[in-house]
């Protein structure tokens, strides 16, 4: 929708250091924010007690490291996958990148654009989705 409208509403989140010492602009567009709002508000409406952390929600970024620590003992999560028993949804954190490859999006290289969602239980990654909105709406779970 934003792509076809012509005005991407592009701003910058700052400059990012990349391999080789180059600095690259980290763009932000209306599409990033619209996707962010749709995904986070939808997740929070259907699952009000889970934690949702989006790349575009600066207030949540500082909590991301706490939600998914780099090292942690791996608990036995098989019972979550093979049972109908419920558990406390506050143990779930969902990470959202509402428009990955924004720079490519601004350059009309939409075949590289994805929406990514990662799901953690007690800080351990248990699932995720990669969706290509411009590639015949292809999704990988």
N, C-alpha and C positions, 0 to 999 in steps of 0.2 A: 504494500500500500504506500509506504513512504518512498520506496524506490521508484515507483511509477509516478509519484507526484513531482519529482524533480528536486524539491528542496529537502535535503537530508537533515537540515538543522545541525550541521556538523560543528562541534566544539572539540576541545582537547582535554584529556585527563592528565596530560603531562607528557614528558619525554621518557622513553624507556631505553636502557642500555641493552644492546644486542651483541651477539658474538662478533668479535673482530673490532670492538670498541666503538662501533657506530651508535649514534643516537637516533631513535625513530619516534615520531609522534604517535601517541596512543589516542586515536580519535574516539569520539562519542557522538552518536547521532540520535535523532528522534526515534529511529527504529530500535536502537538499544533500549531506550527508556520505555517505549511502548511495549516491547517484548518483556522487559523487566516487570512492568506493572501488571501485565496480563498473567504472567507465570506466577509471580509471588502472591498476588492477590487471590488468584485461583487456588493455589496450594493452601494458603492460609484460610480461605473460606471453607474448603473441604476438610482440611486437617488442622484445626486451630491450635492444637497443642504441640505440633512439631516445630522445630527450629528451621527457618528458611534463611539461607545466606546467599545473596546474589552479588555478582561482581559489581553491579551498578549501585548497590546499596552501601555507601561508604560507612554508614553507622554500624553495619554488621561485619565489615571486613576484619576489624580487630578481634572479633570473636571467632573467626574462622580457625585460627591456630588452636584455640582452646577446644573447639568442637572435634577437630581431627588431628590429634598430636602425631608427630613424626614417628615416634616409637611407642609401642604399646603391646602388652601381652594380648595375644589373639584369643578371645573367648570362643567357646563352642557355640556357633550360631546356627548349626544344622537344625536344631529344633524349630527355629523361626521359619525355615523353608519347608519343613515336612510336617507341619501340624496346623490344625485349624485354631489352635489356642491363640488368644489375643495377648498382647503385652502392652505396657505403658508407652503410648506413642511419643511421649516427651523424650524417649531414648533416641528418637530419629532426628537426624539433621539432613536436610536436603540442600545441596550446593547447586546454584544455578548460574550458568553463563548464558545470558539471554540472547546474545548475538556474538558468537565467537567469529573472529576474522573480520572485525569491523573495518579495518584498513582496506581489505579486499572488497568489502561491501561498498565502500566509498569509491572504489576504482571499477565498479561494475563487474568484478570477478566473483559473482555470486555462487559459482559452483564450489567455492571453498568455504562458504559461510555455513555454520552449523549453530544449533542450539544444543547446549549440553546440560544434563542434569545428573548429579551424582547423589547416591543415597547411602548414608552411613547409619549404623546402629551402634550406639556406645562408642562412637569414634572410629569404627571399622567400616571400610567401604564394602557394601554388600550388593550394590547394583547401580545401574545407570542407563541413560538413554542419550544417544546422539541422533539428532534430527537434522536433516538437510532440507530446509524449507523451500529452497529454490530448485531442488533436484527431484522433481516429481514427488515432493514430500516424503522422501525416503527416511526411515527410522531404523536404528539398530539398537537392540536392547542388550 
